[in-house]
């Protein structure tokens, strides 16, 4: 392809993109295809010769699009959103076009220096102390794994990477039973093991970790000869929005000299609104590591996750490796590849810069405040449906409910709603019962989109009950 052709096709794809987003409300939210349908339309062998771009794009529309679930749909109420505001998409186009590998300061000084400033912009927006620095990760899973590896190394005197773990004893990580599965996976990958991830029960209206039970578990492990290594807390857990009371957890960590990580992947974005701090963010400045995803609720295109570090030194001592060919000589610079697991790094800071400059913090706050208010409204509307039960009340913009019947009926309703296509929800589990999750967070959703969901739920339930 010649560059003049690239320019022409880029314009056509931009026009397609604008039409796609403005027409999303007319599409079913979830892909309506069956397993294998898309693969069956693809040739089993690669082409020997190049094909015309017009034919490729026609096949994109005919083959790919029917098999896509539309995460930017205004009635996407499943999982947590993976938003893509228009300014962040434009920034991604530029980053993709320049196509830099930003692993070191010298390989792209602008990317490195903008990353430091954008992390600090977001630190200020979330009200974190000036002591925090940080790094842009791909996702919260990578940030959490980085934190767990740091817990492991710190607890072994930074000898685990060198010697392995075979003679280190049982390292123990503590969290509530409401954490995301990425916590489990981090313990797998770090070599700590599922059996050494100690999950503590929850209590109270926000389903917070039981701190007395946490203290007892640590004491019991020490008595058994195990090695407590760290505590992972959550603000806005994936299942029902569980939010730990942070101060008492930090008190326990201080007594036992444990490294702490806070998973605020979804709810952290809401902390740009100061009114939420007292309930969800008090004492946050004591945590060693904090993660939140601008690609969830803030509007940055996936992938984009910020890991704040109160002191970067323990993570650098865990992850930094510097062969001769990666050294930067003669200058004091930051190389963010030393802060993360991957060596290769994309220019993710650019989309944060475009996003915040385009909307300003007040524009982003207005969206989040609307979502929280609308979630409360639609929750009350579902509460009024005959026989329906609100299982967990709204925490920010997430709540859960049950329809009449047993667990099988909950799944039947979820499947019917998603087959219907007007809205998209997911099931979950809480205290041994299947629930239906509902979260409001798609960047361009409206109150009408949100309130329509109650009517759709009533309609579909009437058809299947």
C-alpha positions in Angstrom: 0.0 0.0 0.0 1.3 3.4 -0.9 1.0 6.3 1.5 -1.5 8.2 -0.6 -3.7 5.1 -0.5 -3.2 4.9 3.2 -4.5 8.5 3.6 -7.6 7.7 1.5 -8.4 4.5 3.3 -7.8 6.2 6.7 -10.5 8.8 5.8 -12.9 6.1 4.8 -12.3 4.2 8.0 -12.8 7.4 10.1 -16.1 8.0 8.4 -17.1 4.4 9.0 -16.1 4.9 12.7 -18.3 7.9 13.2 -21.3 6.2 11.6 -20.7 3.1 13.7 -20.7 5.0 17.0 -23.7 7.2 16.1 -25.7 4.2 15.0 -24.8 1.8 17.9 -28.2 2.1 19.6 -29.8 0.3 16.6 -27.5 -2.8 17.0 -28.0 -5.6 19.5 -25.5 -5.1 22.3 -24.1 -8.6 22.4 -23.0 -10.6 19.4 -25.8 -12.8 18.2 -23.7 -15.4 16.5 -23.2 -19.1 17.5 -19.8 -20.7 18.3 -17.8 -21.4 15.1 -19.9 -19.2 12.8 -17.2 -16.6 12.2 -14.3 -19.1 11.9 -16.3 -21.0 9.3 -16.3 -17.9 7.0 -12.5 -17.5 7.1 -10.3 -19.4 4.6 -8.4 -22.2 6.2 -5.2 -21.1 4.5 -3.6 -17.7 4.1 -3.7 -16.0 0.7 -0.6 -16.4 -1.5 -1.1 -12.9 -3.1 -2.2 -9.6 -1.8 -5.9 -8.6 -2.0 -7.6 -5.2 -2.6 -8.3 -3.2 0.5 -11.9 -2.7 -0.6 -12.5 -6.4 -0.6 -10.9 -6.7 2.9 -13.1 -4.0 4.3 -16.2 -5.5 2.8 -15.4 -8.8 4.5 -14.8 -6.9 7.7 -18.3 -5.6 7.6 -19.8 -9.0 6.5 -17.8 -11.4 8.6 -16.3 -9.6 11.6 -19.0 -7.1 12.6 -21.8 -9.7 13.2 -19.5 -11.4 15.6 -18.7 -8.3 17.7 -20.1 -7.5 21.1 -20.4 -3.7 21.2 -18.6 -2.4 24.3 -19.3 1.2 23.4 -23.1 0.6 23.1 -25.0 3.0 25.4 -26.9 0.0 26.9 -23.9 -2.0 27.8 -24.5 -2.7 31.5 -22.3 -5.9 31.8 -18.9 -6.4 33.3 -17.3 -2.9 33.7 -17.1 -0.7 30.7 -14.0 -0.5 28.4 -14.6 3.0 27.2 -13.3 4.8 24.2 -13.9 8.5 24.1 -13.4 10.1 20.6 -10.3 12.2 21.7 -8.6 9.1 23.1 -9.3 7.2 19.9 -7.7 10.0 17.9 -4.7 9.9 20.2 -4.4 6.1 19.6 -4.5 6.7 15.8 -1.5 9.0 16.2 0.3 6.6 18.5 -0.3 3.7 16.1 0.9 5.8 13.1 4.1 6.9 14.8 4.5 3.3 15.9 7.1 3.9 18.6 8.4 1.3 21.0 8.6 3.4 24.2 10.6 1.1 26.4 13.4 3.6 27.3 13.6 7.4 27.6 16.0 7.4 24.7 13.7 5.4 22.4 11.0 8.0 22.8 11.7 10.9 25.2 8.3 12.5 24.7 6.5 9.3 25.6 8.5 8.8 28.8 8.2 12.4 30.0 4.5 12.7 29.1 3.9 9.5 31.1 5.4 11.0 34.2 3.3 14.1 33.9 0.1 12.3 33.1 0.5 10.0 36.1 0.9 13.1 38.2 -2.2 14.8 36.6 -4.2 11.7 37.6 -2.6 11.6 41.1 -3.8 15.2 41.6 -7.2 14.4 40.2 -7.7 11.4 42.6 -6.4 13.5 45.6 -3.4 11.3 46.3 -0.4 12.6 48.3 2.5 14.2 46.4 4.8 11.3 47.5 3.2 9.0 44.9 4.8 8.4 41.5 3.7 5.7 39.2 3.6 4.0 35.8 1.1 3.2 33.1 0.5 -0.5 32.8 -1.6 -2.3 30.2 -4.2 -3.6 32.7 -4.9 -3.9 36.5 -3.8 -7.6 36.2 -0.3 -6.6 35.3 -0.2 -4.0 38.1 -1.4 -6.5 40.6 1.1 -9.1 39.5 3.8 -6.5 39.8 2.7 -5.7 43.4 2.5 -9.4 44.3 6.0 -10.0 42.9 7.2 -7.1 45.0 5.5 -8.6 48.1 7.3 -11.9 47.4 10.7 -10.3 46.9 10.4 -8.0 49.9 9.4 -10.9 52.1 12.4 -13.0 51.0 14.9 -10.2 51.3 14.9 -9.8 47.5 16.3 -13.2 47.0 13.4 -15.0 45.3 14.4 -13.9 41.8 17.9 -15.0 42.4 17.4 -18.3 44.3 13.9 -19.4 43.5 11.3 -20.2 46.1 11.9 -23.8 46.9 13.4 -23.1 50.4 11.6 -19.8 51.2 8.7 -21.3 53.2 5.0 -20.6 52.7 4.6 -16.9 51.7 1.1 -15.7 52.5 -1.0 -13.0 50.8 -4.2 -11.7 52.4 -7.3 -10.3 50.8 -11.1 -10.5 51.1 -13.3 -13.1 49.5 -14.6 -10.5 47.1 -11.4 -9.8 45.2 -11.1 -10.1 41.4 -9.8 -13.3 40.0 -6.6 -11.4 38.8 -5.5 -11.6 42.4 -5.6 -15.4 42.4 -3.8 -15.5 39.0 -1.1 -13.2 40.3 -0.4 -15.6 43.1 -0.3 -18.5 40.6 2.1 -16.7 38.3 4.3 -15.4 41.2 4.8 -19.0 42.4 3.1 -18.3 45.7 0.2 -20.6 45.0 -3.5 -20.6 45.5 -3.2 -22.3 48.8 -1.3 -19.4 50.2 -3.8 -16.7 49.1 -5.8 -16.3 52.3 -9.3 -15.0 51.7 -11.0 -13.2 54.6 -14.7 -12.9 55.0 -16.6 -9.6 54.6 -18.9 -7.6 56.8 -21.1 -4.5 56.7 -23.1 -2.7 54.0 -20.1 -2.3 51.7 -19.0 -6.0 52.2 -15.6 -4.9 53.6 -12.8 -7.2 54.7 -13.3 -8.3 58.4 -10.2 -6.7 59.9 -10.4 -8.8 63.1 -10.4 -12.0 61.0 -7.5 -10.6 59.0 -5.5 -10.0 62.2 -6.3 -13.5 63.5 -5.3 -15.1 60.2 -1.9 -13.4 60.2 -1.3 -14.4 63.8 -2.2 -18.0 63.1 0.1 -18.1 60.1 3.0 -16.7 62.1 2.4 -19.3 64.7 2.4 -22.0 62.1 5.7 -20.8 60.7 4.4 -19.2 57.6 5.6 -15.9 56.2 3.0 -13.1 55.8 4.1 -11.1 52.7 1.3 -8.6 51.9 -2.3 -7.5 52.0 -4.5 -6.6 49.0 -7.5 -4.4 49.6 -10.3 -3.4 47.2 -12.2 -0.2 46.5 -15.1 -1.2 44.3 -14.8 -5.0 43.7 -16.0 -6.5 40.5 -18.7 -8.8 41.9 -20.9 -6.3 43.9 -18.6 -3.3 44.4 -17.2 -4.5 47.7 -15.1 -1.7 49.4 -12.8 -2.3 52.2 -12.3 0.2 55.1 -8.7 1.2 54.4 -7.4 2.7 57.6 -7.7 -0.4 59.8 -6.1 -2.6 57.1 -3.2 -0.3 57.0 -2.9 -0.4 60.8 -2.6 -4.2 60.6 -0.1 -4.0 57.8 2.1 -1.5 59.8 2.1 -3.7 62.9 3.2 -6.7 60.8 5.4 -4.8 58.3 3.5 -6.0 55.3 3.5 -4.5 51.8 0.0 -3.3 50.7 -1.7 -3.0 47.4 -5.2 -1.4 46.7 -7.2 -2.7 43.7 -9.4 0.3 42.7 -9.4 -0.7 39.0 -13.0 0.3 38.4 -14.0 2.6 41.3 -10.8 4.6 41.4 -12.0 6.7 38.5 -14.9 8.0 40.6 -12.4 9.4 43.1 -11.9 12.4 40.8 -15.2 13.5 42.5 -14.2 14.7 45.9 -17.6 13.9 47.4 -16.8 10.2 47.2 -13.6 10.4 49.2 -15.0 10.2 52.7 -16.9 6.9 52.0 -14.5 5.2 49.7 -11.0 6.8 49.8 -10.2 7.7 53.4 -6.6 6.8 54.5 -5.7 5.8 50.9 -2.4 7.5 51.1 -0.9 4.7 53.3 -1.0 2.1 50.5 2.3 1.1 48.9 0.7 0.4 45.5 -2.6 1.5 44.1 -4.1 0.6 40.7 -7.0 2.1 38.7 -8.0 1.8 35.1 -8.7 5.0 33.1 -9.9 2.6 30.3 -12.8 1.6 32.5 -14.9 4.5 33.7 -12.8 7.5 32.7 -13.0 7.2 28.9 -9.4 6.3 27.9 -9.3 3.7 25.1 -8.3 0.2 26.2 -5.7 -0.5 27.3 -4.6 2.0 30.0 -4.0 1.2 33.7 -2.2 3.4 36.2 -0.2 2.0 39.1 0.7 4.5 41.7 3.6 3.7 44.0 4.3 5.4 47.3 7.9 4.4 46.9 9.0 2.9 43.6 12.2 1.4 45.0 10.7 -2.0 46.1 9.1 -2.6 42.7 12.3 -1.5 40.9 14.3 -3.9 43.1 11.9 -6.6 42.0 11.6 -6.0 38.3 14.6 -3.9 37.1 17.1 -5.8 34.9 19.6 -3.8 32.8 21.7 -5.6 30.2 24.3 -3.5 28.5 22.1 -2.8 25.4 19.4 -1.2 27.5 21.6 1.1 29.5 21.3 4.9 29.1 24.6 6.5 29.7 25.5 10.0 30.7 22.0 11.1 31.7 19.7 10.7 34.7 16.4 9.6 33.1 13.5 7.3 33.9 13.1 4.1 32.0 9.6 2.9 32.7 10.3 -0.6 31.3 12.2 -1.1 34.6 9.0 -0.6 36.5 6.9 -3.2 34.7 7.0 -6.8 33.5 7.0 -6.3 29.7 10.0 -4.6 28.2 8.1 -3.3 25.2 5.8 -0.3 25.9 3.2 1.5 23.9 2.7 5.3 24.0 -0.3 5.1 26.3 0.1 8.6 27.9 -0.9 10.3 24.7 -4.6 9.3 25.0 -4.7 10.5 28.6 -3.4 13.8 27.5 -6.0 14.1 24.8 -8.8 12.9 27.0 -8.2 15.3 30.0 -7.5 18.3 27.8 -10.7 17.6 25.7 -13.2 17.2 28.6 -11.4 18.7 31.6 -11.9 17.1 35.0 -15.3 18.8 35.4 -16.6 17.2 32.2 -15.4 13.8 33.3 -16.9 14.3 36.8 -20.3 15.2 35.4 -20.4 11.9 33.5 -19.5 9.8 36.6 -22.0 11.7 38.8 -24.7 11.1 36.3 -23.9 7.4 36.1 -24.1 7.1 39.9 -27.4 8.9 40.0 -29.0 6.9 37.2 -27.9 3.6 38.7 -29.8 4.5 41.9 -32.8 5.4 39.8 -32.9 2.2 37.7 -32.2 0.1 40.9 -35.4 1.5 42.4 -37.3 0.8 39.2 -36.2 -2.8 39.2 -37.0 -3.0 43.0 -40.6 -2.3 42.1 -40.9 -5.2 39.6 -43.2 -7.9 41.0 -41.1 -10.5 42.9 -37.7 -8.9 42.1 -35.2 -8.5 44.9 -32.3 -6.1 45.2 -29.5 -8.3 46.6 -26.8 -5.6 47.0 -27.6 -1.9 47.0 -25.8 0.4 44.7 -22.1 1.0 45.4 -21.4 4.0 43.2 -23.0 2.7 39.9 -23.0 -1.0 40.5 -25.8 -3.1 42.1 -27.2 -6.6 41.9 -30.7 -8.2 41.8 -32.6 -11.4 41.5 -35.8 -12.3 39.6 -38.3 -14.7 41.2 -37.2 -18.3 41.2 -34.0 -20.3 41.8 -30.5 -19.9 40.4 -31.5 -21.5 37.2 -34.2 -18.8 36.7 -31.5 -16.1 37.2 -29.4 -17.5 34.4 -32.5 -18.0 32.2 -33.3 -14.3 32.5 -29.7 -13.2 31.8 -29.5 -15.4 28.7 -32.9 -14.2 27.5 -32.0 -10.6 28.0 -28.7 -11.0 26.1 -30.4 -12.9 23.3 -33.0 -10.1 23.1 -30.2 -7.7 22.3 -31.6 -4.4 23.7 -29.4 -4.5 26.8 -26.4 -6.6 28.0 -26.1 -7.9 31.6 -24.0 -10.5 33.3 -24.6 -13.0 36.1 -22.5 -13.2 39.3 -22.4 -15.0 42.6 -22.8 -13.5 46.1 -23.0 -15.5 49.4 -23.8 -18.7 47.6 -26.6 -17.4 45.4 -26.6 -16.5 41.7 -27.2 -12.8 41.1 -27.6 -10.5 38.1 -25.1 -7.6 38.0 -26.0 -4.2 36.7 -23.5 -1.4 36.3 -23.8 2.0 34.6 -20.6 3.4 33.1 -20.6 3.5 29.3 -19.2 6.9 28.3 -22.1 8.1 26.2 -25.0 6.4 27.9 -28.0 8.6 28.7 -30.6 8.5 31.4 -33.1 7.2 28.8 -30.8 4.3 27.9 -30.4 3.4 31.6 -34.1 3.7 32.5 -35.1 1.7 29.4 -33.3 -1.3 31.0 -36.0 -1.7 33.7 -38.7 -1.9 31.0 -36.7 -4.4 29.0 -36.2 -6.6 32.1 -39.9 -6.5 32.8 -40.8 -7.3 29.2 -38.4 -10.2 28.8 -39.2 -11.7 32.2 -42.9 -11.6 31.2 -42.1 -13.6 28.1 -40.1 -16.4 29.8 -41.6 -16.8 33.3 
